[in-house]
């Protein structure tokens, strides 16, 4: 069967992958796939999915948060067109904010940009949107852009052409997407219900006629939880008070002050020895209703916020209004928590959270109407993702076909990052052992720590022991800063350098350092979530639902980060390198069971000897 594979040669594992996927689609079933990194998942997924989409006249969506994956998907589809002489159309979207031509909008949060854009269009303040149409037809500028774009709407090309002609790239791509057979986009184009509704309306598409590939699907649960969660802080409320005052709305500003006083009183009710507590929906609503009409108050906040957006690009009043509306959401699958602490300037801050615990609340909406393909190199255990996403799916797991001799996987149970053991002596021990391993590796290495705080405690000792140039990854890197850091690090591949990073930081996943750019990864400790109220609520929730609270809420998420970190080292079948896990807990069965089955983990107390022998044997 010709499944539209773009290359001349096909690996056995790709052939199996493609046939399994096509069979699931023909049977109208969802499919979740765990497949090793480097086997060519993009081509193996797009080919049969596209064939089925074209046969059934459905729209195929390829969703990914990585810009590099957009390019790989487009290139793969181009090759399919050329090899199989097919004529189909492709539309490529990234976030609307990142396609916007208005200077400075990249500094706004997603919600702030959404409000700013909505108001700019509503008030006819956006020149790029206004120039899109002329009367009841497309403007001459829009027509010229669409003609020049052709069948494949790559984001960079569209943005460049639209800038030249002064029209909105996002809206132009929406117009082109009406005729598109394949749409490449980010998760939120489908996951965010408001964006999805608008997206489908403008492109004249529907969930019921969609096949959706979620690339790197291990990210889905946390992405959905973040999307479905919201919060406000005493700082945000104070800024909202100032906004209303500045516009002369004294009474509204006084009403917002009442919300701040309520937050302060709630914080006072938290026991003195704790920093957080649960708050019920009704309890907060009752407190507000004692001093305000909630519905009228939210309306007043929106009224002020819309005026703020005429002058600025963000409104704190809108943020407060949005939160209070989301607070009225469901209880099941969510938790409400108030925390008290200090901000970056060491000023006291109170934050109220509406946390989503259960991603299936949202995902069931999407999976009910469409056909889902979820794939990742770390979608394990598959049963957990099936449970958490609430999806009835075919589950497929493929073994790593790459030579086992190219990779050495070690567990060194001589140190630990357990809270009870965190002291100067342990930091020194971690530094001595970690640097000894790094010094033995002929090339670049990355060391991942559970947190920046732990990394910074170990660093003073590490720099004394290390024989290599040290790079420090920092939190909140911009895209440019991240690229600069990686390029500088790569330039040391000949002599060897070490990057001290954090498991959940910007280098923990989503970067490729193939071949000689990276020869070793050392994972220090376990990146377990803080044992705070939110984590406990997650554990309790999954214990009630699946009797697997500890696994689904605590152990597996940490091990997913660990495996993702380790995966930075081996990106293709020709890569050779070592992966070391340093913590005594890795020998416990509950953690060892989370490693990929074919990794052949070796436990050793002599890692330096093992590492040296591996590189000598491979002539590196």
HUGI-V276771 format. One record per residue. N is the residue number from 1. RES is the residue in one letter. PSI is psi in degrees with one decimal (NA if undefined). NEAR is the number of other ideal C-beta (glycine too) atoms within 8 Angstrom. Layout:
BEGIN
n->{N N}
res->{RES RES}
psi->{PSI PSI}
near->{NEAR NEAR}
END
This chain:
BEGIN
n->{1 2 3 4 5 6 7 8 9 10 11 12 13 14 15 16 17 18 19 20 21 22 23 24 25 26 27 28 29 30 31 32 33 34 35 36 37 38 39 40 41 42 43 44 45 46 47 48 49 50 51 52 53 54 55 56 57 58 59 60 61 62 63 64 65 66 67 68 69 70 71 72 73 74 75 76 77 78 79 80 81 82 83 84 85 86 87 88 89 90 91 92 93 94 95 96 97 98 99 100 101 102 103 104 105 106 107 108 109 110 111 112 113 114 115 116 117 118 119 120 121 122 123 124 125 126 127 128 129 130 131 132 133 134 135 136 137 138 139 140 141 142 143 144 145 146 147 148 149 150 151 152 153 154 155 156 157 158 159 160 161 162 163 164 165 166 167 168 169 170 171 172 173 174 175 176 177 178 179 180 181 182 183 184 185 186 187 188 189 190 191 192 193 194 195 196 197 198 199 200 201 202 203 204 205 206 207 208 209 210 211 212 213 214 215 216 217 218 219 220 221 222 223 224 225 226 227 228 229 230 231 232 233 234 235 236 237 238 239 240 241 242 243 244 245 246 247 248 249 250 251 252 253 254 255 256 257 258 259 260 261 262 263 264 265 266 267 268 269 270 271 272 273 274 275 276 277 278 279 280 281 282 283 284 285 286 287 288 289 290 291 292 293 294 295 296 297 298 299 300 301 302 303 304 305 306 307 308 309 310 311 312 313 314 315 316 317 318 319 320 321 322 323 324 325 326 327 328 329 330 331 332 333 334 335 336 337 338 339 340 341 342 343 344 345 346 347 348 349 350 351 352 353 354 355 356 357 358 359 360 361 362 363 364 365 366 367 368 369 370 371 372 373 374 375 376 377 378 379 380 381 382 383 384 385 386 387 388 389 390 391 392 393 394 395 396 397 398 399 400 401 402 403 404 405 406 407 408 409 410 411 412 413 414 415 416 417 418 419 420 421 422 423 424 425 426 427 428 429 430 431 432 433 434 435 436 437 438 439 440 441 442 443 444 445 446 447 448 449 450 451 452 453 454 455 456 457 458 459 460 461 462 463 464 465 466 467 468 469 470 471 472 473 474 475 476 477 478 479 480 481 482 483 484 485 486 487 488 489 490 491 492 493 494 495 496 497 498 499 500 501 502 503 504 505 506 507 508 509 510 511 512 513 514 515 516 517 518 519 520 521 522 523 524 525 526 527 528 529 530 531 532 533 534 535 536 537 538 539 540 541 542 543 544 545 546 547 548 549 550 551 552 553 554 555 556 557 558 559 560 561 562 563 564 565 566 567 568 569 570 571 572 573 574 575 576 577 578 579 580 581 582 583 584 585 586 587 588 589 590 591 592 593 594 595 596 597 598 599 600 601 602 603 604 605 606 607 608 609 610 611 612 613 614 615 616 617 618 619 620}
res->{X X X X X X X X X X X X X X X X X X X X X X X X X X X X X X X X X X X X X X X X X X X X X X X X X X X X X X X X X X X X X X X X X X X X X X X X X X X X X X X X X X X X X X X X X X X X X X X X X X X X X X X X X X X X X X X X X X X X X X X X X X X X X X X X X X X X X X X X X X X X X X X X X X X X X X X X X X X X X X X X X X X X X X X X X X X X X X X X X X X X X X X X X X X X X X X X X X X X X X X X X X X X X X X X X X X X X X X X X X X X X X X X X X X X X X X X X X X X X X X X X X X X X X X X X X X X X X X X X X X X X X X X X X X X X X X X X X X X X X X X X X X X X X X X X X X X X X X X X X X X X X X X X X X X X X X X X X X X X X X X X X X X X X X X X X X X X X X X X X X X X X X X X X X X X X X X X X X X X X X X X X X X X X X X X X X X X X X X X X X X X X X X X X X X X X X X X X X X X X X X X X X X X X X X X X X X X X X X X X X X X X X X X X X X X X X X X X X X X X X X X X X X X X X X X X X X X X X X X X X X X X X X X X X X X X X X X X X X X X X X X X X X X X X X X X X X X X X X X X X X X X X X X X X X X X X X X X X X X X X X X X X X X X X X X X X X X X X X X X X X X X X X X X X X X X X X X X X X X X X X X X X X X X X X X X X X X X X X X X X X X X X X X X X X X X X X X X X X X X X X X X X X X X X X X X X X X X X X X X X X}
psi->{130.1 106.1 25.1 32.4 135.9 -14.7 162.5 -41.6 143.3 130.4 156.0 -42.2 -35.2 -39.5 -43.6 -46.3 -50.6 -42.7 -38.9 -42.6 -45.7 -38.7 -41.8 -44.4 -43.2 -31.9 7.2 41.4 147.3 159.6 134.9 130.3 123.3 114.4 139.8 149.8 138.8 -0.3 -6.9 48.7 -36.3 -49.2 -40.9 -26.1 -45.5 -38.5 -58.4 -33.6 -40.5 -43.4 -46.9 -39.4 -43.5 -37.9 -36.3 3.6 38.9 162.4 132.0 126.9 131.1 108.2 126.8 145.9 -3.5 126.5 -36.7 -33.6 -29.8 -47.3 -40.7 -42.4 -44.7 -43.6 -40.3 -44.9 -35.8 -45.3 -36.6 -43.4 -47.2 -46.5 -40.0 8.3 48.0 148.4 99.4 158.3 146.6 136.0 136.6 119.3 141.8 -171.6 140.4 -37.7 -39.2 -13.1 -9.6 137.7 -4.6 124.6 139.1 -10.3 -18.7 -14.2 -10.9 151.8 167.3 -44.2 -37.7 -42.7 -41.2 -43.5 -42.4 -46.1 -44.4 -44.9 -39.5 -39.5 -44.1 -40.4 3.2 40.8 -6.2 110.9 -32.9 -37.9 -41.5 -32.2 -1.1 -40.2 157.6 110.8 -123.0 13.5 167.4 147.2 164.1 -34.8 -45.1 -42.2 -39.8 -42.9 -47.7 -38.4 -40.9 -26.4 -47.1 -150.8 -20.2 112.5 74.1 137.0 -48.7 -42.7 -44.9 -46.3 -38.7 -46.4 -41.1 -35.6 -41.2 -33.1 -2.4 33.6 162.6 119.8 -38.4 -44.9 -36.4 -41.9 -35.8 -40.8 -42.9 -31.4 -19.1 -36.9 0.2 139.0 -29.0 133.3 123.2 127.6 -178.0 164.1 -45.0 -17.4 -27.4 -38.7 -38.3 115.2 -37.9 -46.4 -42.4 -45.0 -45.5 -40.8 -49.7 -36.6 -47.0 -26.6 -2.3 42.4 175.6 155.9 -41.2 -18.7 33.1 142.5 124.1 117.5 119.0 105.1 149.4 51.7 -10.5 -20.4 -12.5 -51.3 -47.3 -36.2 -41.5 -43.0 -45.1 -40.3 -36.7 -1.6 158.3 165.4 158.7 158.0 166.8 -31.3 -47.1 -42.7 -40.9 -39.8 -34.2 -38.0 -45.6 -41.1 -49.2 -40.1 -45.0 -29.2 3.1 14.5 76.9 -45.3 -41.7 -39.6 -37.2 -35.2 -40.1 -37.0 -36.3 -35.1 -41.1 -41.7 -37.0 -43.9 -44.1 -39.2 -39.5 -39.9 -35.6 -24.7 -13.5 129.1 143.0 -29.7 3.1 163.8 4.2 156.6 160.7 148.7 130.0 155.2 -48.2 -34.2 -47.2 -43.3 -41.4 -42.3 -40.8 -43.5 -19.4 -25.3 -12.5 156.5 109.6 -46.9 -43.5 -39.2 -44.3 -40.9 -39.9 -38.8 -44.0 -40.9 -48.4 -44.3 -39.4 -34.8 -36.4 -42.3 -16.2 -23.7 -32.3 180.0 -0.1 152.7 123.5 -28.9 -41.5 -40.4 -45.0 -43.8 -45.4 -41.2 -46.4 -31.2 -43.6 -30.1 -25.3 2.9 -176.8 159.7 -42.1 124.8 5.3 161.6 152.5 124.0 138.1 132.4 152.3 139.5 -147.2 144.1 -170.2 -20.8 13.2 27.2 143.0 140.8 139.5 133.3 135.6 125.5 142.1 96.0 133.5 129.9 -29.8 102.5 -23.1 -19.8 -42.8 -41.7 -28.3 -33.5 -42.4 -44.4 -22.8 -35.8 -22.4 -178.4 126.8 134.5 111.6 126.9 148.5 159.0 -8.6 39.7 65.1 138.1 139.0 -36.6 -36.0 -45.0 -36.7 -44.2 -51.6 -39.0 -11.1 42.9 131.4 103.0 155.0 135.0 126.4 129.3 127.5 142.6 154.4 118.0 -4.4 153.2 124.4 -29.0 -10.4 -9.1 135.1 120.4 115.9 143.7 126.1 103.8 43.0 -10.0 174.9 155.4 19.2 142.7 -37.8 -16.7 2.9 100.8 171.9 -40.5 -40.0 -38.6 -41.7 -39.6 -43.2 -44.3 -44.0 -47.1 -44.8 -44.6 -33.2 -39.8 -46.9 -41.7 -22.6 -17.6 123.1 75.1 -162.6 148.5 155.1 135.2 122.7 130.9 157.5 -26.0 162.5 -36.7 -45.7 -42.7 -45.1 -25.1 -31.9 -31.3 -45.6 -34.9 -39.6 -42.5 -24.9 -32.3 -26.7 138.0 2.0 158.4 134.7 131.2 143.9 119.8 139.4 159.1 153.9 30.0 138.3 168.3 -42.5 -43.6 -39.6 -44.6 -42.2 -43.3 -45.6 -41.4 -39.9 -41.7 -43.8 -30.0 -13.7 9.7 -27.9 -47.3 -27.3 127.7 171.1 134.2 123.6 108.9 -177.8 139.6 -44.4 12.3 -167.9 -12.2 1.6 -30.4 167.8 10.7 146.5 123.0 69.6 168.0 -127.2 -2.7 -22.8 124.2 -10.5 146.3 131.6 122.1 113.8 119.9 -167.5 127.7 59.0 146.8 153.9 137.6 54.7 -174.9 -40.5 -45.7 -43.5 -37.8 -39.2 -44.7 -46.7 -40.2 -47.3 -21.0 -42.1 -39.4 -44.2 1.9 32.2 42.8 -46.9 -43.8 -55.5 -30.9 -11.9 -57.5 -54.0 -42.6 -37.4 -43.2 -29.4 -45.7 -42.0 -47.8 -37.2 -44.9 -47.3 -34.3 -11.2 -20.6 -48.2 105.4 -12.2 171.1 -14.7 -10.5 145.5 134.4 177.6 147.7 125.7 129.8 114.9 96.1 138.2 -22.0 -19.5 -15.8 -7.1 142.3 -36.2 -26.7 -41.7 -33.2 -16.9 -11.2 146.7 140.0 -30.2 19.0 -18.0 61.4 133.0 128.9 130.5 150.3 5.2 62.5 -34.7 -41.9 -45.3 -43.4 -44.9 -45.2 -38.0 -47.8 -32.3 -42.8 -32.4 9.3 41.8 NA}
near->{4 5 10 11 11 9 8 2 4 7 9 6 11 13 9 9 16 14 11 12 15 13 8 12 15 7 6 5 10 13 15 16 17 13 14 11 7 11 13 9 12 11 12 15 15 15 14 14 14 15 12 13 14 10 6 6 6 10 12 14 14 12 13 12 7 9 6 7 11 13 9 9 13 13 8 12 14 9 10 15 11 7 7 8 5 8 4 11 10 14 13 15 13 10 8 9 10 7 14 13 9 8 3 6 12 6 4 11 6 9 9 13 14 9 13 13 12 8 12 12 10 6 7 6 7 11 6 13 10 7 12 12 8 6 4 3 6 9 11 6 10 15 9 9 14 11 6 7 12 4 6 11 13 9 13 6 9 16 11 8 11 15 9 6 11 9 14 13 14 10 10 16 15 11 10 13 14 8 5 13 10 16 15 14 11 10 12 11 13 12 11 9 7 6 9 12 8 8 12 11 7 8 12 6 10 7 9 6 8 14 14 12 13 12 14 12 12 10 10 14 10 8 12 13 12 8 11 10 10 9 9 10 10 12 8 11 15 9 9 14 12 10 14 14 10 6 9 5 10 8 6 12 12 8 12 15 9 11 12 12 8 12 13 10 9 14 10 6 6 12 5 4 3 7 6 10 10 9 10 7 9 6 8 14 11 8 11 14 9 5 8 10 6 10 6 8 12 11 8 11 16 11 9 15 15 11 9 15 15 8 5 6 9 11 14 14 15 16 13 15 12 10 13 13 8 9 12 7 6 6 4 6 9 14 10 14 14 16 9 11 8 6 9 3 4 5 6 8 11 13 12 15 12 13 12 15 10 12 14 11 12 13 13 10 8 13 12 6 9 11 11 12 16 16 14 13 10 10 13 9 7 12 7 11 16 12 11 12 13 10 14 5 11 9 9 12 9 11 8 6 9 11 5 7 5 12 14 10 13 15 13 13 9 8 13 9 14 7 4 4 8 10 6 5 6 12 12 9 10 14 14 10 13 14 12 11 15 14 10 9 13 6 11 16 17 15 14 13 15 11 8 10 6 13 13 7 9 14 11 7 12 13 8 7 10 11 4 12 8 11 11 8 12 6 7 4 10 6 6 6 8 11 8 8 11 11 8 9 11 10 6 12 10 4 7 14 12 14 14 12 13 13 13 6 10 7 11 13 8 5 7 5 11 8 6 5 8 13 15 17 16 14 14 15 12 12 11 9 8 5 6 8 10 10 12 9 13 13 13 10 14 14 12 6 7 8 4 10 15 9 11 14 13 14 11 11 10 12 12 11 12 14 13 12 14 12 12 13 16 12 11 9 8 6 13 8 13 15 15 14 13 13 12 8 9 11 9 7 5 8 12 11 6 13 10 8 5 7 8 6 10 9 8 9 6 6 13 9 7 12 16 9 8 10 13 7 6 9 4 7}
END
